[in-house]
Amino acid sequence: MMQVMINQIIYKNVIIIKFDMLCSLIYMSLVFAVYLSATSTGLNVMTQIFEQKGFDYLGNISIFTIFFFGMIGNFVCILYIRKLPYHHSFFIHSLGYLLFLISGLLVCSCADKEDGICSDFWIYLVTIISSAVSGFTSSGLFITQNDYVAQLSKYSKKAGLYYGIAWAVLQLSQVIGSLYSAFLIVKIKQFYFYCLMVAVATLGSLSFLLVPQPKRYTHSVVLLQEDEQQFKSTQELRKLNPISVILTMKEFRVQCFIFPMMITGCLLSFQWNVMHYVIENSINTSSLSDEEITKYTLFVMTVLGCCEVLGGIFVGVFNSYTPKYTSQLLQFHLISIALLLAIMNTYEQNYGLCFLIAILWGLVDCGTTSTLLAIIAQDWNDHIQYFGLFNFLQCCGGMISTIVSIIKTN
């Protein structure tokens, strides 16, 4: 009789813990959705807007700088992230992208000026410095996010589902940001568009301060006490240093995923650097204003964002019932199809085909990222150096793709 009562108490406590963890997960992801609705939207159209303002390669250089300093940031951020409360880490690391959006204000305000702060020297200097800061801090932001989800999913044993939910909610930012920007940018012009982005990103940064710290449940729950002891023992065994990120690549299980991790960076680079070229090539830009051209781009990005959300939900559930490695193979097939369609559209010049590319791209981007992170959290015991390695390889892939896109543009 006593054993039955103990089992009932444990069951009720586990249900309460899972509900509490899920609420924390959804709140954190919703804050990310608000924050990234400004920052991601700004990045999606940044290269296009900079070129429209006469700075042909500034957008490409900025994205390369973000990836490069993001790569460096991974070596440093793993040393101190778990020493900070999560809400403080989120807030501090979110300020970098905010600075980058402010530099976009400078570019838009200096379109017809060439003296003082609006000279090419200062424009490039300010934008590149802000890109470097945002790249460095973005590493800490996403390592913190990945580690936060890992701590929450520890008690559920379903990391794939938790990462799927987190990235599905987070990717609402693509839908929200692209949709309201598409309708507003024609009316408020690009300078005020960046003002709006700065305001929304500031709201998101401040909201990070309210993200709850994952709780440590040890009372009356034997299974969770064992998890806690395991967590402490693994913490003691970890000797983190910048080299530990690179050393993880010696492991065979990691070597199998080096290329897939780099692919996630290529997906981001394509979205930021190349997608707008594919879209512009499909419409008659000569009869449209700069804001109207950007509006067409944002419509496609809205569809891409919707499919990011669907991809996160579908893959999160799919990973709970099938091997994650099977999921990865399926997603790489979809990448190949999307790339072939993008190449075809350079000849077809069909705006409708851009939406099909966005659908496939959205499904794969979110699905691939959430699957890889679930593997790290669940199969690799959520060691933070693996999250650092993921971001490092993602930045490497993004840098390579950005260089290729610049060469292709030339």
Secondary structure, 3 states (H helix, E strand, C coil): CHHHHHHHHHHHHHHHHHHHHHHHHHHHHHHHHHHHHHHHHHHHHHHHHHHHCCCCCHHHHHHHHHHHHHHHHHHHHCCCHHHCCHHHHHHHHHHHHHHHHHHHHHHHHCCCCCCHHHCHHHHHHHHHHHHHHHHHHHHHHHHHHHHHHHHHHCCCCCHHHHHHHHHHHHCHHHHHHHHHHHHHHHHHHHHHHHHHHHHHHHHHHHHHHHCCCCCCCCCCCHHHHHHHHHHHHHHHHCCCCHHHHHHHHHCHHHHCCHHHHHHHHHHHHHHHHHHHHHHHCCCCHHHCCHHHHHHHHHHHHHHHHHHHHHHHHHHHHHHHHCCHHHHHHHHHHHHHHHHHHHHHHHHHCCHHHHHHHHHHHHHHHHHHHHHHHHHHHHHCCCCHHHHHHHHHHHHHHHHHHHHHHHHHHC
